[in-house]
Amino acid sequence: MRKGRFTEEQVVAMIREADCEHVSVLAKQHGVSEQRIYTWRKRLAGFEASDVRRLRQLEAENAKAGCRA
């Protein structure tokens, strides 16, 4: 699994910032595309950083279990 360049905490913080600031400005500040922020928002809107971390752990466990079956 590819390691992203942003931590879960950073992604959640960017999503929260996007609630108050234009996505285009935020994208330029952080060096990501606007579409990436929209994708993160769609996928992780109601999550806190600890929730995102747990979600990734569960996805990794599911992927491993799927390979064994």
Distance bins in CASP14 RR format, pairs under 12 A and 6 or more apart:
PFRMAT RR
TARGET T0000
AUTHOR 0000-0000-0000
RMODE 2
METHOD distances of the structure
MODEL  1
1 56 0 0 0 0 1 0 0 0 0 0 0
1 57 0 0 0 0 0 1 0 0 0 0 0
1 59 0 0 0 0 1 0 0 0 0 0 0
1 60 1 0 0 1 0 0 0 0 0 0 0
1 61 0 0 0 0 0 1 0 0 0 0 0
1 62 0 0 0 0 0 1 0 0 0 0 0
1 63 1 0 0 1 0 0 0 0 0 0 0
1 64 0 0 0 0 0 1 0 0 0 0 0
2 56 0 0 0 0 0 1 0 0 0 0 0
2 60 0 0 0 0 0 1 0 0 0 0 0
3 56 0 0 0 0 0 1 0 0 0 0 0
3 60 0 0 0 0 0 1 0 0 0 0 0
4 10 0 0 0 0 1 0 0 0 0 0 0
4 11 0 0 0 0 1 0 0 0 0 0 0
4 32 0 0 0 0 0 1 0 0 0 0 0
4 36 0 0 0 0 0 1 0 0 0 0 0
4 40 0 0 0 0 0 1 0 0 0 0 0
4 56 0 0 0 0 0 1 0 0 0 0 0
5 11 0 0 0 0 0 1 0 0 0 0 0
5 30 0 0 0 0 1 0 0 0 0 0 0
5 31 0 0 0 0 1 0 0 0 0 0 0
5 32 0 0 0 0 1 0 0 0 0 0 0
5 36 0 0 0 0 0 1 0 0 0 0 0
6 12 0 0 0 0 1 0 0 0 0 0 0
6 13 0 0 0 0 1 0 0 0 0 0 0
6 14 1 0 0 1 0 0 0 0 0 0 0
6 15 0 0 0 0 0 1 0 0 0 0 0
6 30 1 0 0 1 0 0 0 0 0 0 0
6 31 0 0 0 0 0 1 0 0 0 0 0
6 32 1 0 0 1 0 0 0 0 0 0 0
6 36 0 0 0 0 1 0 0 0 0 0 0
6 37 0 0 0 0 0 1 0 0 0 0 0
6 40 0 0 0 0 1 0 0 0 0 0 0
6 44 0 0 0 0 0 1 0 0 0 0 0
6 49 0 0 0 0 0 1 0 0 0 0 0
6 52 0 0 0 0 0 1 0 0 0 0 0
7 13 0 0 0 0 1 0 0 0 0 0 0
7 14 0 0 0 0 0 1 0 0 0 0 0
7 49 1 0 0 1 0 0 0 0 0 0 0
7 50 0 0 0 0 0 1 0 0 0 0 0
7 52 0 0 0 0 1 0 0 0 0 0 0
7 53 0 0 0 0 1 0 0 0 0 0 0
7 56 0 0 0 0 0 1 0 0 0 0 0
8 14 0 0 0 0 0 1 0 0 0 0 0
8 15 0 0 0 0 0 1 0 0 0 0 0
8 40 0 0 0 0 0 1 0 0 0 0 0
8 43 0 0 0 0 0 1 0 0 0 0 0
8 44 0 0 0 0 1 0 0 0 0 0 0
8 47 0 0 0 0 1 0 0 0 0 0 0
8 48 0 0 0 0 1 0 0 0 0 0 0
8 49 1 0 1 0 0 0 0 0 0 0 0
8 50 0 0 0 0 1 0 0 0 0 0 0
8 51 0 0 0 0 1 0 0 0 0 0 0
8 52 1 0 1 0 0 0 0 0 0 0 0
8 53 1 0 1 0 0 0 0 0 0 0 0
8 54 0 0 0 0 1 0 0 0 0 0 0
8 55 0 0 0 0 1 0 0 0 0 0 0
8 56 1 0 0 1 0 0 0 0 0 0 0
8 57 0 0 0 0 0 1 0 0 0 0 0
9 15 0 0 0 0 0 1 0 0 0 0 0
9 16 0 0 0 0 0 1 0 0 0 0 0
9 44 0 0 0 0 0 1 0 0 0 0 0
9 47 0 0 0 0 0 1 0 0 0 0 0
9 48 0 0 0 0 1 0 0 0 0 0 0
9 49 1 0 1 0 0 0 0 0 0 0 0
9 50 0 0 0 0 1 0 0 0 0 0 0
9 51 0 0 0 0 0 1 0 0 0 0 0
9 52 0 0 0 0 1 0 0 0 0 0 0
9 53 0 0 0 0 1 0 0 0 0 0 0
10 16 0 0 0 0 0 1 0 0 0 0 0
10 17 0 0 0 0 0 1 0 0 0 0 0
10 30 0 0 0 0 1 0 0 0 0 0 0
10 31 0 0 0 0 0 1 0 0 0 0 0
10 32 0 0 0 0 0 1 0 0 0 0 0
10 37 0 0 0 0 0 1 0 0 0 0 0
10 40 0 0 0 0 0 1 0 0 0 0 0
10 44 0 0 0 0 0 1 0 0 0 0 0
10 49 0 0 0 0 1 0 0 0 0 0 0
10 52 0 0 0 0 0 1 0 0 0 0 0
11 17 0 0 0 0 0 1 0 0 0 0 0
11 18 0 0 0 0 0 1 0 0 0 0 0
11 26 0 0 0 0 0 1 0 0 0 0 0
11 30 0 0 0 0 1 0 0 0 0 0 0
11 32 0 0 0 0 1 0 0 0 0 0 0
11 36 0 0 0 0 1 0 0 0 0 0 0
11 37 0 0 0 0 1 0 0 0 0 0 0
11 39 0 0 0 0 0 1 0 0 0 0 0
11 40 1 0 1 0 0 0 0 0 0 0 0
11 41 0 0 0 0 1 0 0 0 0 0 0
11 43 0 0 0 0 1 0 0 0 0 0 0
11 44 1 0 0 1 0 0 0 0 0 0 0
11 45 0 0 0 0 0 1 0 0 0 0 0
11 47 0 0 0 0 1 0 0 0 0 0 0
11 48 0 0 0 0 0 1 0 0 0 0 0
11 49 0 0 0 0 1 0 0 0 0 0 0
11 51 0 0 0 0 0 1 0 0 0 0 0
11 52 1 0 0 1 0 0 0 0 0 0 0
11 53 0 0 0 0 0 1 0 0 0 0 0
11 55 0 0 0 0 0 1 0 0 0 0 0
11 56 0 0 0 0 0 1 0 0 0 0 0
12 18 0 0 0 0 0 1 0 0 0 0 0
12 19 0 0 0 0 0 1 0 0 0 0 0
12 37 0 0 0 0 0 1 0 0 0 0 0
12 40 0 0 0 0 1 0 0 0 0 0 0
12 41 0 0 0 0 0 1 0 0 0 0 0
12 43 0 0 0 0 0 1 0 0 0 0 0
12 44 1 0 0 1 0 0 0 0 0 0 0
12 45 0 0 0 0 1 0 0 0 0 0 0
12 46 0 0 0 0 1 0 0 0 0 0 0
12 47 1 0 0 1 0 0 0 0 0 0 0
12 48 1 0 0 1 0 0 0 0 0 0 0
12 49 1 0 1 0 0 0 0 0 0 0 0
12 50 0 0 0 0 1 0 0 0 0 0 0
12 51 0 0 0 0 1 0 0 0 0 0 0
12 52 1 0 0 1 0 0 0 0 0 0 0
12 53 0 0 0 0 1 0 0 0 0 0 0
12 55 0 0 0 0 0 1 0 0 0 0 0
13 19 0 0 0 0 0 1 0 0 0 0 0
13 20 0 0 0 0 0 1 0 0 0 0 0
13 21 0 0 0 0 0 1 0 0 0 0 0
13 26 0 0 0 0 0 1 0 0 0 0 0
13 29 0 0 0 0 0 1 0 0 0 0 0
13 30 0 0 0 0 1 0 0 0 0 0 0
13 37 0 0 0 0 0 1 0 0 0 0 0
13 40 0 0 0 0 0 1 0 0 0 0 0
13 44 0 0 0 0 0 1 0 0 0 0 0
13 47 0 0 0 0 0 1 0 0 0 0 0
13 48 0 0 0 0 0 1 0 0 0 0 0
13 49 0 0 0 0 1 0 0 0 0 0 0
13 52 0 0 0 0 0 1 0 0 0 0 0
14 20 0 0 0 0 0 1 0 0 0 0 0
14 21 0 0 0 0 1 0 0 0 0 0 0
14 23 0 0 0 0 1 0 0 0 0 0 0
14 25 0 0 0 0 0 1 0 0 0 0 0
14 26 1 0 0 1 0 0 0 0 0 0 0
14 27 0 0 0 0 1 0 0 0 0 0 0
14 29 0 0 0 0 1 0 0 0 0 0 0
14 30 1 0 0 1 0 0 0 0 0 0 0
14 31 0 0 0 0 0 1 0 0 0 0 0
14 32 1 0 0 1 0 0 0 0 0 0 0
14 34 0 0 0 0 0 1 0 0 0 0 0
14 36 0 0 0 0 1 0 0 0 0 0 0
14 37 1 0 0 1 0 0 0 0 0 0 0
14 38 0 0 0 0 0 1 0 0 0 0 0
14 39 0 0 0 0 0 1 0 0 0 0 0
14 40 1 0 0 1 0 0 0 0 0 0 0
14 41 0 0 0 0 1 0 0 0 0 0 0
14 44 0 0 0 0 1 0 0 0 0 0 0
14 49 0 0 0 0 0 1 0 0 0 0 0
14 52 0 0 0 0 0 1 0 0 0 0 0
15 21 0 0 0 0 0 1 0 0 0 0 0
15 23 0 0 0 0 0 1 0 0 0 0 0
15 26 0 0 0 0 1 0 0 0 0 0 0
15 30 0 0 0 0 0 1 0 0 0 0 0
15 32 0 0 0 0 0 1 0 0 0 0 0
15 36 0 0 0 0 0 1 0 0 0 0 0
15 37 1 0 0 1 0 0 0 0 0 0 0
15 38 0 0 0 0 1 0 0 0 0 0 0
15 39 0 0 0 0 0 1 0 0 0 0 0
15 40 1 0 1 0 0 0 0 0 0 0 0
15 41 1 0 1 0 0 0 0 0 0 0 0
15 42 0 0 0 0 1 0 0 0 0 0 0
15 43 0 0 0 0 1 0 0 0 0 0 0
15 44 1 0 0 1 0 0 0 0 0 0 0
15 45 1 0 0 1 0 0 0 0 0 0 0
15 46 0 0 0 0 1 0 0 0 0 0 0
15 47 0 0 0 0 1 0 0 0 0 0 0
15 48 0 0 0 0 0 1 0 0 0 0 0
15 49 0 0 0 0 0 1 0 0 0 0 0
15 51 0 0 0 0 0 1 0 0 0 0 0
15 52 0 0 0 0 1 0 0 0 0 0 0
16 26 0 0 0 0 0 1 0 0 0 0 0
16 37 0 0 0 0 0 1 0 0 0 0 0
16 40 0 0 0 0 0 1 0 0 0 0 0
16 41 0 0 0 0 1 0 0 0 0 0 0
16 44 0 0 0 0 0 1 0 0 0 0 0
16 45 0 0 0 0 0 1 0 0 0 0 0
16 46 0 0 0 0 0 1 0 0 0 0 0
16 47 0 0 0 0 0 1 0 0 0 0 0
16 48 0 0 0 0 1 0 0 0 0 0 0
16 49 0 0 0 0 0 1 0 0 0 0 0
17 23 0 0 0 0 1 0 0 0 0 0 0
17 25 0 0 0 0 1 0 0 0 0 0 0
17 26 1 0 1 0 0 0 0 0 0 0 0
17 27 0 0 0 0 0 1 0 0 0 0 0
17 29 0 0 0 0 1 0 0 0 0 0 0
17 30 0 0 0 0 1 0 0 0 0 0 0
17 32 0 0 0 0 0 1 0 0 0 0 0
17 37 0 0 0 0 1 0 0 0 0 0 0
17 40 0 0 0 0 0 1 0 0 0 0 0
17 41 0 0 0 0 0 1 0 0 0 0 0
18 24 0 0 0 0 0 1 0 0 0 0 0
18 25 0 0 0 0 1 0 0 0 0 0 0
18 26 1 0 1 0 0 0 0 0 0 0 0
18 27 0 0 0 0 1 0 0 0 0 0 0
18 29 0 0 0 0 0 1 0 0 0 0 0
18 30 0 0 0 0 0 1 0 0 0 0 0
18 32 0 0 0 0 0 1 0 0 0 0 0
18 34 0 0 0 0 1 0 0 0 0 0 0
18 36 0 0 0 0 0 1 0 0 0 0 0
18 37 1 0 1 0 0 0 0 0 0 0 0
18 38 0 0 0 0 1 0 0 0 0 0 0
18 39 0 0 0 0 0 1 0 0 0 0 0
18 40 0 0 0 0 1 0 0 0 0 0 0
18 41 1 0 0 1 0 0 0 0 0 0 0
18 42 0 0 0 0 0 1 0 0 0 0 0
18 44 0 0 0 0 0 1 0 0 0 0 0
18 45 0 0 0 0 0 1 0 0 0 0 0
19 26 0 0 0 0 0 1 0 0 0 0 0
19 37 0 0 0 0 0 1 0 0 0 0 0
19 41 0 0 0 0 1 0 0 0 0 0 0
19 45 0 0 0 0 1 0 0 0 0 0 0
19 46 0 0 0 0 0 1 0 0 0 0 0
20 26 0 0 0 0 1 0 0 0 0 0 0
21 27 0 0 0 0 0 1 0 0 0 0 0
21 28 0 0 0 0 0 1 0 0 0 0 0
21 29 0 0 0 0 1 0 0 0 0 0 0
21 30 0 0 0 0 0 1 0 0 0 0 0
21 37 0 0 0 0 0 1 0 0 0 0 0
22 28 0 0 0 0 1 0 0 0 0 0 0
22 29 0 0 0 0 0 1 0 0 0 0 0
22 34 0 0 0 0 1 0 0 0 0 0 0
22 37 0 0 0 0 0 1 0 0 0 0 0
23 29 0 0 0 0 0 1 0 0 0 0 0
23 30 0 0 0 0 0 1 0 0 0 0 0
23 32 0 0 0 0 0 1 0 0 0 0 0
23 33 0 0 0 0 1 0 0 0 0 0 0
23 34 1 0 1 0 0 0 0 0 0 0 0
23 35 0 0 0 0 1 0 0 0 0 0 0
23 36 0 0 0 0 1 0 0 0 0 0 0
23 37 1 0 1 0 0 0 0 0 0 0 0
23 38 1 0 0 1 0 0 0 0 0 0 0
23 39 0 0 0 0 0 1 0 0 0 0 0
23 40 0 0 0 0 0 1 0 0 0 0 0
23 41 0 0 0 0 1 0 0 0 0 0 0
24 30 0 0 0 0 0 1 0 0 0 0 0
24 31 0 0 0 0 0 1 0 0 0 0 0
24 32 0 0 0 0 0 1 0 0 0 0 0
24 33 0 0 0 0 0 1 0 0 0 0 0
24 34 1 0 1 0 0 0 0 0 0 0 0
24 35 0 0 0 0 0 1 0 0 0 0 0
24 37 0 0 0 0 1 0 0 0 0 0 0
24 38 0 0 0 0 0 1 0 0 0 0 0
25 31 0 0 0 0 0 1 0 0 0 0 0
25 34 0 0 0 0 1 0 0 0 0 0 0
25 37 0 0 0 0 0 1 0 0 0 0 0
26 32 0 0 0 0 1 0 0 0 0 0 0
26 33 0 0 0 0 0 1 0 0 0 0 0
26 34 0 0 0 0 1 0 0 0 0 0 0
26 36 0 0 0 0 0 1 0 0 0 0 0
26 37 1 0 0 1 0 0 0 0 0 0 0
26 38 0 0 0 0 0 1 0 0 0 0 0
26 40 0 0 0 0 0 1 0 0 0 0 0
26 41 0 0 0 0 0 1 0 0 0 0 0
27 33 1 0 0 1 0 0 0 0 0 0 0
27 34 1 0 1 0 0 0 0 0 0 0 0
27 35 0 0 0 0 1 0 0 0 0 0 0
27 36 1 0 0 1 0 0 0 0 0 0 0
27 37 1 0 1 0 0 0 0 0 0 0 0
27 38 0 0 0 0 1 0 0 0 0 0 0
27 39 0 0 0 0 0 1 0 0 0 0 0
27 40 0 0 0 0 0 1 0 0 0 0 0
27 41 0 0 0 0 0 1 0 0 0 0 0
28 34 0 0 0 0 1 0 0 0 0 0 0
28 37 0 0 0 0 0 1 0 0 0 0 0
29 37 0 0 0 0 0 1 0 0 0 0 0
30 36 0 0 0 0 1 0 0 0 0 0 0
30 37 0 0 0 0 1 0 0 0 0 0 0
30 40 0 0 0 0 0 1 0 0 0 0 0
31 37 0 0 0 0 0 1 0 0 0 0 0
32 38 0 0 0 0 0 1 0 0 0 0 0
32 39 0 0 0 0 1 0 0 0 0 0 0
32 40 0 0 0 0 1 0 0 0 0 0 0
33 39 0 0 0 0 1 0 0 0 0 0 0
33 40 0 0 0 0 0 1 0 0 0 0 0
34 40 0 0 0 0 0 1 0 0 0 0 0
34 41 0 0 0 0 0 1 0 0 0 0 0
35 41 0 0 0 0 0 1 0 0 0 0 0
35 42 0 0 0 0 0 1 0 0 0 0 0
36 42 0 0 0 0 0 1 0 0 0 0 0
36 43 0 0 0 0 0 1 0 0 0 0 0
36 44 0 0 0 0 0 1 0 0 0 0 0
37 43 0 0 0 0 0 1 0 0 0 0 0
37 44 0 0 0 0 0 1 0 0 0 0 0
37 45 0 0 0 0 0 1 0 0 0 0 0
38 44 0 0 0 0 0 1 0 0 0 0 0
38 45 0 0 0 0 0 1 0 0 0 0 0
39 45 0 0 0 0 0 1 0 0 0 0 0
40 46 0 0 0 0 0 1 0 0 0 0 0
40 47 0 0 0 0 1 0 0 0 0 0 0
40 52 0 0 0 0 1 0 0 0 0 0 0
41 47 0 0 0 0 0 1 0 0 0 0 0
43 51 0 0 0 0 0 1 0 0 0 0 0
43 52 0 0 0 0 1 0 0 0 0 0 0
43 55 0 0 0 0 1 0 0 0 0 0 0
43 56 0 0 0 0 0 1 0 0 0 0 0
43 59 0 0 0 0 0 1 0 0 0 0 0
44 51 0 0 0 0 1 0 0 0 0 0 0
44 52 1 0 1 0 0 0 0 0 0 0 0
44 53 0 0 0 0 0 1 0 0 0 0 0
44 54 0 0 0 0 0 1 0 0 0 0 0
44 55 0 0 0 0 1 0 0 0 0 0 0
44 56 0 0 0 0 0 1 0 0 0 0 0
45 51 0 0 0 0 0 1 0 0 0 0 0
45 52 0 0 0 0 0 1 0 0 0 0 0
46 52 0 0 0 0 1 0 0 0 0 0 0
46 55 0 0 0 0 0 1 0 0 0 0 0
47 53 0 0 0 0 1 0 0 0 0 0 0
47 54 0 0 0 0 1 0 0 0 0 0 0
47 55 1 0 0 1 0 0 0 0 0 0 0
47 56 0 0 0 0 0 1 0 0 0 0 0
48 54 0 0 0 0 1 0 0 0 0 0 0
48 55 0 0 0 0 0 1 0 0 0 0 0
49 55 0 0 0 0 0 1 0 0 0 0 0
49 56 0 0 0 0 0 1 0 0 0 0 0
50 56 0 0 0 0 0 1 0 0 0 0 0
50 57 0 0 0 0 0 1 0 0 0 0 0
51 57 0 0 0 0 0 1 0 0 0 0 0
51 58 0 0 0 0 0 1 0 0 0 0 0
52 58 0 0 0 0 0 1 0 0 0 0 0
52 59 0 0 0 0 0 1 0 0 0 0 0
53 59 0 0 0 0 0 1 0 0 0 0 0
53 60 0 0 0 0 0 1 0 0 0 0 0
54 60 0 0 0 0 0 1 0 0 0 0 0
54 61 0 0 0 0 0 1 0 0 0 0 0
55 61 0 0 0 0 0 1 0 0 0 0 0
55 62 0 0 0 0 0 1 0 0 0 0 0
56 62 0 0 0 0 0 1 0 0 0 0 0
56 63 0 0 0 0 0 1 0 0 0 0 0
57 63 0 0 0 0 0 1 0 0 0 0 0
57 64 0 0 0 0 0 1 0 0 0 0 0
58 64 0 0 0 0 0 1 0 0 0 0 0
58 65 0 0 0 0 0 1 0 0 0 0 0
59 65 0 0 0 0 0 1 0 0 0 0 0
59 66 0 0 0 0 0 1 0 0 0 0 0
60 66 0 0 0 0 0 1 0 0 0 0 0
60 67 0 0 0 0 0 1 0 0 0 0 0
61 67 0 0 0 0 0 1 0 0 0 0 0
61 68 0 0 0 0 0 1 0 0 0 0 0
62 68 0 0 0 0 0 1 0 0 0 0 0
62 69 0 0 0 0 0 1 0 0 0 0 0
63 69 0 0 0 0 0 1 0 0 0 0 0
END
